[in-house]
Amino acid sequence: MVPTKLKKRSQKRSSTITPRKSRKRSRSAAVVLDQPTEPVLTRKEQRAKEREAAKARAKLIQFTVLAFIASGLVGLLLGLIVEPTLGVAATASLLCLSLSFKYQRYALYAFIIYIPFSGTVTYMLGGNALLQLAKDAFYIPALIGVIQMCRRKRQPILLPEALKVPLVLVLAIVILNLLLINLPQQLQAGGGEQPFLMGILGIKILLGYLPVITCIYYLMRTSEDLYFLLRIQAVLVIVACALGFAQYLMLKTGVCAGTEGTGAQGVDLFKASLQSRCFVGGSLLYSPSQGQIRLPGTFVAPWQWGWFLISSAFFSFGTAFNDRSPFWRLVGIVSLVVIFVMAVVSGQRIALMLVPIVVGGLSILTGQVANLKRFVPVGVVLGLILVGLTIRNPALLQERIDSFEARWNASPPQEFVVQQFTEVLDAQNGILGNGVARATNGARLFGRVRLVETYHPKLLYELGPLGLLFVLVLYTALTIATFKAYRKTRDKNLRGYAASMWVFVLFISFFPYYYPLDVDPVSVYYWLAAGIALKIPTLDKQERELANPKKKRQKRLRSRQQSTLEPTSPEQPQSA
């Protein structure tokens, strides 16, 4: 009996007295147990979740079917009463508007896909100037849906915060010009001009696509959405350049007449016209005997095609160097190659000059030169392809270089920009300008506009010195915000994309030659790139949290412990 009692006492003591290490382990185990874990749903909760998903799916199907039926009925009535083509157009428009409002993300993809082919669609359907606004049938309903979502969830609509004050200043000076300049012009004008409507359209051209930032920010949920969007962009570049190259071959082989084949003489041999239109796009110039080739590719005008090639170089560079998949990096390299080829073939001198500069500048500014593991293979492949194409077609390349040199010598860009500023300053009176959109080529639908071929003198002419200053402040604020977003990003691939987008915003904001921000595609791509750059830090944070979920839980636990401010014992040091 005595030994059994002693044995029980010793067991009791051993159970109550534990060493310090085991105490610490037990406390750490308790901490791990206290961490929040993923909730396990019961069968009832799972069924409720499935019912909610099925209900949402049924609502979407019902909405889609009703949209098809309603659009078809309206189109049928208009087709029978007025004209069949009008009925088809009405059906397509109503269907597009309703579905874009409901499916904002897909509408945004459709909007981006449509942009490179907008010129081709416009002239396939008759060439009406209003058809150039058809892309907004995807954009505006999607934007309304995003704004409603922001209000419902109490999210900020204007992004980033740094744009608030500059945007208010820009809107103030624009409205002043509209009311004090455009409105009196409207009252004094005859029946042929509509200066006030011109000003309204000018506001849309200047700031209409700024909310693309908001759409991209809220509709791009994960890094997979980002990669998908930029892969689409690379494929679009390849398809558009393939169509542009087919256009060149059809002109060269005589399938299309070109400018000379239409009977043009004298000065007309040096002008792009719709009579020379071939296969895709709009007006073109093809007079090889005069050394004049200006192809529009899939766009309305040749110089728009040039700026498509320049802006696409930024997106394709990002995919070529920063996509996670080797296959899509190869697609990015192919898209860069076709951009270089079309910069030579299509006769766009500005693209011939800027595309190599853009790729070289991006290599340095994004730090890809230092990333030898990735830069050397991509650079070698790209270089070999371009050298091979140059060796096979030396005469064509030399002809384009000679054309560029002749243009530069005839009118050096720096002198041209200074001349434009001088002419505009001579026409300047007071702090206001000559009216909103009075030098915007896209607003000539409502009256005569002055031809100012550089962007910043154009702003000075329209809005005055204060208007130019406030717009530059807006662009500077956006450039700084995108740069900060790039610097916040840690993931190498996402950081490379953010760098490409930031450099694009910087380049377009302050590039003085021509007016790319006024027309497609740069008027959309500028805000698209800004939205992508601003969203990337959030996606980067998501990636890190998914890679290390315990770290996120530990942060939450530390914040809870610090908020309680409990005194710690000497044996239990406070966690940092």
Secondary structure as UniProt FT lines:
FT   HELIX           2..16
FT   HELIX           20..34
FT   HELIX           43..81
FT   HELIX           84..102
FT   HELIX           104..114
FT   HELIX           115..117
FT   HELIX           118..124
FT   TURN            125..126
FT   HELIX           129..133
FT   TURN            134..135
FT   HELIX           136..153
FT   HELIX           161..163
FT   HELIX           164..177
FT   HELIX           178..182
FT   HELIX           183..188
FT   TURN            191..192
FT   HELIX           195..207
FT   TURN            208..211
FT   HELIX           212..219
FT   HELIX           223..252
FT   TURN            253..254
FT   HELIX           258..261
FT   TURN            262..263
FT   HELIX           266..270
FT   HELIX           274..276
FT   STRAND          284..287
FT   HELIX           288..290
FT   STRAND          292..294
FT   TURN            297..298
FT   HELIX           302..322
FT   HELIX           326..345
FT   HELIX           349..365
FT   TURN            366..370
FT   HELIX           372..392
FT   HELIX           394..410
FT   HELIX           413..426
FT   TURN            436..439
FT   HELIX           441..446
FT   HELIX           455..488
FT   HELIX           492..510
FT   STRAND          513..514
FT   HELIX           516..518
FT   TURN            520..521
FT   HELIX           522..547
FT   HELIX           549..564
FT   TURN            570..571
//
